[in-house]
Amino acid sequence: MLHRARHTVEFPAAFQLVMATNPCPCGYGHGTGKACRCTSLQRRRYAAKLSGPLLDRVDLQVTVESLTSQHLAARSSAESSAQVAARVTRAVERARHRLEPYGLSRNHQVPLQLFTQPSLQVTPTGRRILEEALDAQQISARGYGRVLRVAWTIADLLEVDRPSAEHVDMALYLRLNTSGGQYV
């Protein structure tokens, strides 16, 4: 939705944005950073190119570490793609069933004001954690809503009825992970 002067124009769209960036201009500033030749000033300037308002619209910020020879040689005990797909399908169905009375089907569609409904509230401890992060300016109002949506998705994936403090913490961590120690 665009707001200019006295006019508003809505361009409906449904998409998923995935972004990736290197840790520094040379790309080697991860792990021990031994191969990296960037100065701390170069790293700060590089990170500053991603504006706060842009990052505020990113729900999950995850650092992916480099692979080592041990990773490649290790036998994985990870879930198969079919198992993950089945778990995601169940989570989507849980959300659809819960949101059906509101004319919605996915967690990302829930407007912030709807989280005041009894069936869409997180536990009191989870809400307190979110309020503390907001009051400490670790997250914005937009971030508050995004963390709630991610917490609900985590709860759906774990097949629990309502997000707890643990789920809210995990959602906050997924926003904190690469932002240099501040929730975004």
Backbone as CSV, one residue per row, in Angstrom:
resi,resn,N_x,N_y,N_z,CA_x,CA_y,CA_z,C_x,C_y,C_z
1,MET,0.841,-1.158,0.000,0.000,0.000,0.000,0.896,1.235,0.000
2,LEU,0.606,2.156,-0.891,1.360,3.395,-0.978,0.495,4.565,-0.543
3,HIS,1.048,5.418,0.307,0.365,6.626,0.762,1.182,7.820,0.280
4,ARG,0.614,8.634,-0.591,1.271,9.855,-1.059,0.259,10.972,-1.068
5,ALA,0.663,12.105,-0.531,-0.205,13.282,-0.476,-1.548,12.885,0.114
6,ARG,-2.617,13.015,-0.666,-3.953,12.670,-0.170,-4.495,11.399,-0.806
7,HIS,-3.641,10.625,-1.379,-4.084,9.433,-2.103,-3.445,8.166,-1.527
8,THR,-4.199,7.102,-1.592,-3.712,5.786,-1.188,-4.005,4.821,-2.314
9,VAL,-2.989,4.055,-2.674,-3.145,3.054,-3.718,-2.678,1.720,-3.151
10,GLU,-3.476,0.695,-3.367,-3.118,-0.626,-2.871,-2.789,-1.534,-4.042
11,PHE,-1.626,-2.162,-3.959,-1.193,-3.134,-4.944,-1.120,-4.485,-4.240
12,PRO,-2.183,-5.285,-4.325,-2.169,-6.561,-3.595,-1.073,-7.491,-4.121
13,ALA,-0.398,-8.114,-3.186,0.667,-9.049,-3.551,0.887,-10.025,-2.408
14,ALA,1.235,-11.222,-2.759,1.602,-12.233,-1.770,2.922,-12.829,-2.236
15,PHE,3.968,-12.622,-1.442,5.268,-13.147,-1.824,6.099,-13.403,-0.577
16,GLN,7.162,-14.121,-0.765,8.090,-14.384,0.323,9.436,-13.825,-0.099
17,LEU,9.973,-12.912,0.693,11.259,-12.296,0.399,12.341,-13.011,1.200
18,VAL,13.368,-13.456,0.515,14.513,-14.072,1.170,15.731,-13.249,0.780
19,MET,16.458,-12.779,1.766,17.647,-11.969,1.521,18.850,-12.676,2.113
20,ALA,20.000,-12.405,1.533,21.246,-12.957,2.072,22.321,-11.892,1.954
21,THR,23.245,-11.907,2.888,24.363,-10.973,2.857,25.586,-11.645,3.452
22,ASN,26.736,-11.176,3.046,27.983,-11.638,3.639,28.202,-10.905,4.959
23,PRO,29.046,-11.426,5.831,29.299,-10.766,7.108,30.127,-9.485,6.975
24,CYS,30.832,-9.335,5.844,31.685,-8.163,5.623,31.935,-8.034,4.123
25,PRO,32.582,-6.967,3.670,32.792,-6.795,2.227,33.558,-7.938,1.559
26,CYS,34.547,-8.510,2.231,35.323,-9.590,1.598,34.616,-10.935,1.675
27,GLY,33.664,-11.067,2.603,32.908,-12.305,2.721,33.515,-13.344,3.639
28,TYR,34.675,-13.060,4.203,35.351,-14.046,5.043,35.292,-13.727,6.530
29,GLY,34.454,-12.793,6.933,34.404,-12.373,8.327,33.537,-13.245,9.198
30,HIS,33.490,-14.516,8.977,32.700,-15.447,9.782,33.630,-16.388,10.528
31,GLY,33.063,-17.133,11.448,33.874,-18.094,12.212,34.987,-17.373,12.944
32,THR,36.221,-17.819,12.735,37.362,-17.176,13.380,37.741,-15.896,12.666
33,GLY,37.320,-15.746,11.407,37.618,-14.530,10.658,39.081,-14.400,10.275
34,LYS,39.825,-15.493,10.327,41.271,-15.435,10.074,41.588,-14.943,8.658
35,ALA,40.790,-15.296,7.684,41.064,-14.898,6.306,40.559,-13.491,6.012
36,CYS,39.772,-12.905,6.893,39.186,-11.583,6.669,40.227,-10.484,6.865
37,ARG,40.252,-9.538,5.929,41.180,-8.409,6.005,40.440,-7.085,6.226
38,CYS,39.121,-7.163,6.475,38.313,-5.949,6.642,38.545,-5.325,8.009
39,THR,38.545,-4.011,8.050,38.653,-3.306,9.321,37.269,-3.265,9.972
40,SER,37.245,-2.940,11.255,35.951,-2.844,11.934,35.107,-1.732,11.315
41,LEU,35.728,-0.649,10.858,34.996,0.435,10.203,34.378,-0.057,8.899
42,GLN,35.111,-0.824,8.112,34.569,-1.380,6.866,33.381,-2.297,7.153
43,ARG,33.485,-3.089,8.210,32.373,-3.989,8.571,31.142,-3.193,8.988
44,ARG,31.332,-2.141,9.799,30.195,-1.317,10.228,29.539,-0.624,9.040
45,ARG,30.338,-0.074,8.138,29.779,0.585,6.948,29.016,-0.415,6.086
46,TYR,29.574,-1.597,5.948,28.929,-2.636,5.140,27.577,-3.020,5.755
47,ALA,27.550,-3.227,7.068,26.306,-3.589,7.751,25.291,-2.454,7.708
48,ALA,25.761,-1.208,7.714,24.863,-0.051,7.713,24.126,0.118,6.386
49,LYS,24.563,-0.562,5.345,23.883,-0.456,4.048,22.477,-1.047,4.099
50,LEU,22.244,-1.970,5.027,20.902,-2.511,5.225,20.210,-1.655,6.267
51,SER,19.268,-0.861,5.844,18.631,0.096,6.742,17.754,-0.591,7.786
52,GLY,17.582,0.090,8.899,16.717,-0.402,9.967,15.301,-0.662,9.495
53,PRO,14.678,0.284,8.740,13.311,0.043,8.260,13.204,-1.197,7.362
54,LEU,14.239,-1.470,6.571,14.213,-2.683,5.741,14.308,-3.922,6.624
55,LEU,15.269,-3.930,7.553,15.441,-5.089,8.429,14.234,-5.299,9.339
56,ASP,13.515,-4.232,9.652,12.326,-4.335,10.499,11.230,-5.140,9.816
57,ARG,11.317,-5.284,8.520,10.323,-6.037,7.757,10.752,-7.485,7.504
58,VAL,11.889,-7.876,8.050,12.400,-9.235,7.898,12.065,-10.011,9.172
59,ASP,11.266,-11.060,9.039,10.805,-11.809,10.209,11.909,-12.639,10.859
60,LEU,12.723,-13.293,10.064,13.755,-14.189,10.583,15.116,-13.734,10.089
61,GLN,16.060,-13.595,11.006,17.426,-13.237,10.649,18.320,-14.328,11.222
62,VAL,18.879,-15.133,10.354,19.613,-16.317,10.787,21.028,-16.283,10.238
63,THR,21.993,-16.528,11.095,23.383,-16.652,10.672,23.636,-18.098,10.273
64,VAL,24.184,-18.286,9.099,24.523,-19.623,8.617,26.039,-19.726,8.639
65,GLU,26.528,-20.609,9.475,27.976,-20.778,9.621,28.539,-21.559,8.438
66,SER,29.808,-21.349,8.178,30.489,-22.065,7.103,30.613,-23.542,7.448
67,LEU,30.600,-24.360,6.419,30.796,-25.797,6.614,32.265,-26.105,6.836
68,THR,32.504,-27.120,7.630,33.862,-27.619,7.826,33.906,-29.049,7.293
69,SER,35.097,-29.606,7.225,35.220,-30.990,6.772,34.501,-31.942,7.731
70,GLN,34.445,-31.598,9.017,33.732,-32.426,9.996,32.235,-32.457,9.704
71,HIS,31.687,-31.307,9.295,30.267,-31.262,8.940,29.973,-32.180,7.760
72,LEU,30.830,-32.133,6.770,30.607,-32.945,5.566,30.756,-34.434,5.845
73,ALA,31.658,-34.802,6.761,31.909,-36.208,7.065,30.902,-36.785,8.054
74,ALA,30.239,-35.938,8.813,29.320,-36.416,9.855,28.059,-37.012,9.250
75,ARG,27.563,-38.029,9.892,26.289,-38.624,9.491,25.180,-37.786,10.106
76,SER,24.259,-37.396,9.274,23.195,-36.514,9.736,22.042,-37.314,10.330
77,SER,21.504,-36.790,11.421,20.314,-37.388,12.024,19.121,-36.451,11.834
78,ALA,19.230,-35.571,10.844,18.173,-34.592,10.592,16.935,-35.262,10.022
79,GLU,15.809,-34.578,10.174,14.556,-35.071,9.601,14.658,-35.104,8.078
80,SER,13.919,-36.009,7.480,13.867,-36.048,6.020,12.970,-34.916,5.525
81,SER,13.080,-34.593,4.255,12.229,-33.546,3.667,10.759,-33.909,3.795
82,ALA,10.433,-35.183,3.647,9.042,-35.626,3.767,8.514,-35.406,5.183
83,GLN,9.352,-35.670,6.181,8.941,-35.448,7.572,8.707,-33.964,7.841
84,VAL,9.593,-33.127,7.343,9.447,-31.683,7.530,8.190,-31.192,6.819
85,ALA,7.970,-31.660,5.592,6.782,-31.250,4.833,5.502,-31.648,5.562
86,ALA,5.477,-32.827,6.140,4.286,-33.277,6.875,4.064,-32.410,8.116
87,ARG,5.132,-32.064,8.819,5.010,-31.222,10.006,4.516,-29.819,9.632
88,VAL,5.023,-29.282,8.533,4.585,-27.962,8.070,3.114,-28.009,7.652
89,THR,2.707,-29.069,6.982,1.304,-29.215,6.577,0.391,-29.234,7.800
90,ARG,0.797,-29.955,8.839,0.001,-29.971,10.075,-0.060,-28.589,10.713
91,ALA,1.056,-27.869,10.714,1.090,-26.517,11.299,0.193,-25.567,10.523
92,VAL,0.215,-25.654,9.208,-0.640,-24.801,8.368,-2.107,-25.104,8.652
93,GLU,-2.423,-26.371,8.819,-3.808,-26.758,9.111,-4.238,-26.246,10.484
94,ARG,-3.354,-26.297,11.469,-3.665,-25.767,12.803,-3.985,-24.275,12.713
95,ALA,-3.143,-23.534,11.988,-3.357,-22.091,11.848,-4.666,-21.816,11.106
96,ARG,-4.904,-22.540,10.032,-6.125,-22.339,9.255,-7.365,-22.555,10.119
97,HIS,-7.352,-23.614,10.905,-8.494,-23.928,11.774,-8.696,-22.834,12.831
98,ARG,-7.615,-22.369,13.440,-7.694,-21.343,14.480,-8.150,-19.997,13.907
99,LEU,-7.714,-19.669,12.692,-7.970,-18.351,12.114,-9.230,-18.287,11.261
100,GLU,-9.823,-19.432,10.999,-11.026,-19.488,10.157,-12.139,-18.541,10.629
101,PRO,-12.425,-18.432,11.934,-13.482,-17.514,12.371,-13.207,-16.044,12.025
102,TYR,-11.962,-15.712,11.755,-11.588,-14.332,11.440,-11.433,-14.110,9.934
103,GLY,-11.742,-15.133,9.141,-11.615,-15.014,7.692,-10.171,-15.047,7.211
104,LEU,-9.284,-15.620,8.014,-7.866,-15.704,7.676,-7.453,-17.165,7.633
105,SER,-6.271,-17.427,7.068,-5.827,-18.815,7.017,-4.372,-19.010,7.439
106,ARG,-3.583,-17.949,7.471,-2.162,-18.069,7.812,-1.782,-17.056,8.885
107,ASN,-0.794,-17.393,9.680,-0.358,-16.515,10.770,0.115,-15.154,10.261
108,HIS,0.758,-15.120,9.110,1.289,-13.848,8.610,0.192,-12.854,8.248
109,GLN,-1.050,-13.310,8.141,-2.160,-12.439,7.777,-2.799,-11.739,8.974
110,VAL,-2.478,-12.159,10.182,-3.165,-11.660,11.377,-2.740,-10.220,11.668
111,PRO,-3.693,-9.276,11.662,-3.345,-7.902,12.034,-3.077,-7.804,13.533
112,LEU,-2.243,-6.864,13.913,-1.816,-6.731,15.306,-2.989,-6.645,16.279
113,GLN,-4.023,-5.876,15.955,-5.146,-5.687,16.882,-5.906,-6.992,17.133
114,LEU,-5.816,-7.959,16.227,-6.520,-9.228,16.420,-5.877,-10.089,17.509
115,PHE,-4.616,-9.807,17.840,-3.933,-10.577,18.883,-4.484,-10.288,20.276
116,THR,-5.432,-9.379,20.383,-6.086,-9.132,21.667,-7.235,-10.111,21.908
117,GLN,-7.647,-10.831,20.873,-8.716,-11.827,21.008,-8.227,-12.961,21.907
118,PRO,-9.079,-13.450,22.812,-8.650,-14.514,23.742,-8.032,-15.730,23.043
119,SER,-8.550,-16.107,21.892,-8.031,-17.302,21.212,-6.698,-17.046,20.512
120,LEU,-6.255,-15.784,20.457,-5.015,-15.457,19.759,-3.967,-14.819,20.674
121,GLN,-4.181,-14.902,21.972,-3.221,-14.321,22.912,-2.141,-15.333,23.283
122,VAL,-0.934,-14.825,23.479,0.146,-15.668,23.987,-0.014,-15.754,25.497
123,THR,0.749,-16.610,26.141,0.667,-16.729,27.597,1.064,-15.393,28.235
124,PRO,0.620,-15.129,29.459,0.983,-13.870,30.123,2.494,-13.651,30.214
125,THR,3.250,-14.698,30.480,4.707,-14.564,30.561,5.286,-14.208,29.198
126,GLY,4.780,-14.830,28.151,5.221,-14.505,26.794,4.907,-13.063,26.436
127,ARG,3.719,-12.608,26.803,3.325,-11.217,26.530,4.233,-10.253,27.296
128,ARG,4.573,-10.598,28.535,5.440,-9.745,29.347,6.830,-9.625,28.701
129,ILE,7.352,-10.720,28.179,8.660,-10.693,27.504,8.605,-9.761,26.298
130,LEU,7.539,-9.863,25.531,7.378,-8.993,24.360,7.258,-7.532,24.766
131,GLU,6.476,-7.262,25.789,6.295,-5.883,26.252,7.615,-5.298,26.755
132,GLU,8.412,-6.100,27.442,9.715,-5.634,27.922,10.634,-5.299,26.753
133,ALA,10.630,-6.132,25.719,11.453,-5.872,24.534,10.994,-4.596,23.830
134,LEU,9.690,-4.382,23.765,9.152,-3.171,23.149,9.491,-1.946,23.995
135,ASP,9.287,-2.019,25.308,9.568,-0.891,26.193,11.055,-0.528,26.212
136,ALA,11.922,-1.525,26.049,13.368,-1.285,26.021,13.837,-0.869,24.625
137,GLN,12.896,-0.692,23.709,13.165,-0.304,22.316,14.069,-1.307,21.609
138,GLN,13.923,-2.569,21.985,14.648,-3.626,21.302,13.898,-4.066,20.049
139,ILE,12.590,-3.843,20.035,11.778,-4.102,18.857,10.847,-2.913,18.661
140,SER,10.406,-2.739,17.422,9.452,-1.684,17.100,8.034,-2.243,17.231
141,ALA,7.045,-1.385,17.035,5.661,-1.866,17.045,5.464,-2.876,15.924
142,ARG,6.055,-2.619,14.770,5.972,-3.579,13.665,6.644,-4.888,14.071
143,GLY,7.808,-4.785,14.713,8.524,-5.970,15.174,7.728,-6.754,16.196
144,TYR,6.980,-6.054,17.046,6.127,-6.692,18.051,5.139,-7.645,17.371
145,GLY,4.462,-7.140,16.351,3.502,-7.975,15.626,4.172,-9.120,14.893
146,ARG,5.313,-8.851,14.310,6.026,-9.904,13.572,6.506,-11.005,14.513
147,VAL,6.970,-10.623,15.695,7.407,-11.623,16.682,6.211,-12.471,17.119
148,LEU,5.064,-11.848,17.330,3.860,-12.611,17.689,3.515,-13.631,16.608
149,ARG,3.563,-13.211,15.349,3.226,-14.132,14.249,4.204,-15.301,14.180
150,VAL,5.497,-15.010,14.366,6.503,-16.075,14.342,6.325,-16.991,15.547
151,ALA,6.011,-16.432,16.713,5.783,-17.259,17.910,4.609,-18.212,17.680
152,TRP,3.537,-17.718,17.035,2.411,-18.594,16.724,2.826,-19.695,15.745
153,THR,3.658,-19.358,14.774,4.123,-20.365,13.819,4.964,-21.424,14.518
154,ILE,5.825,-20.993,15.427,6.639,-21.947,16.194,5.730,-22.863,17.016
155,ALA,4.735,-22.276,17.674,3.796,-23.084,18.466,3.053,-24.076,17.578
156,ASP,2.643,-23.634,16.392,1.947,-24.539,15.466,2.855,-25.676,15.025
157,LEU,4.116,-25.375,14.750,5.060,-26.421,14.339,5.305,-27.431,15.454
158,LEU,5.260,-26.942,16.703,5.460,-27.824,17.851,4.158,-28.437,18.357
159,GLU,3.057,-28.099,17.679,1.728,-28.642,17.970,1.270,-28.346,19.392
160,VAL,1.475,-27.095,19.822,0.950,-26.652,21.105,-0.149,-25.617,20.856
161,ASP,-1.051,-25.473,21.815,-2.245,-24.656,21.617,-2.004,-23.153,21.641
162,ARG,-0.986,-22.721,22.347,-0.776,-21.281,22.533,0.721,-21.031,22.739
163,PRO,1.262,-19.980,22.134,2.687,-19.695,22.337,2.992,-19.363,23.796
164,SER,4.052,-19.954,24.298,4.506,-19.703,25.662,5.691,-18.744,25.624
165,ALA,6.248,-18.459,26.787,7.426,-17.597,26.875,8.569,-18.170,26.045
166,GLU,8.706,-19.485,26.044,9.771,-20.134,25.268,9.629,-19.841,23.776
167,HIS,8.406,-19.883,23.265,8.175,-19.629,21.836,8.419,-18.157,21.497
168,VAL,8.012,-17.266,22.398,8.260,-15.835,22.196,9.759,-15.567,22.237
169,ASP,10.461,-16.178,23.180,11.922,-16.033,23.250,12.582,-16.491,21.950
170,MET,12.128,-17.628,21.440,12.703,-18.153,20.209,12.443,-17.192,19.044
171,ALA,11.238,-16.657,18.960,10.904,-15.705,17.898,11.748,-14.433,18.026
172,LEU,11.946,-13.952,19.253,12.811,-12.786,19.461,14.249,-13.101,19.060
173,TYR,14.719,-14.272,19.409,16.076,-14.672,19.048,16.254,-14.676,17.533
174,LEU,15.244,-15.138,16.822,15.335,-15.187,15.369,15.369,-13.796,14.739
175,ARG,14.940,-12.774,15.481,15.097,-11.390,15.019,16.420,-10.804,15.490
176,LEU,16.940,-11.289,16.622,18.169,-10.770,17.227,19.414,-11.371,16.596
177,ASN,19.323,-12.570,16.122,20.472,-13.399,15.778,21.583,-12.682,15.012
178,THR,21.263,-11.887,14.003,22.336,-11.275,13.196,22.337,-9.764,13.267
179,SER,21.614,-9.178,14.201,21.507,-7.722,14.201,22.467,-7.051,15.182
180,GLY,23.520,-7.725,15.532,24.538,-7.101,16.365,24.136,-6.846,17.804
181,GLY,23.268,-7.687,18.368,22.947,-7.563,19.771,21.707,-6.754,20.059
182,GLN,21.010,-6.268,19.079,19.783,-5.525,19.292,18.650,-6.246,18.574
183,TYR,17.502,-6.320,19.212,16.328,-6.811,18.511,15.957,-5.780,17.465
184,VAL,15.505,-6.240,16.335,15.083,-5.326,15.262,13.610,-5.505,15.028
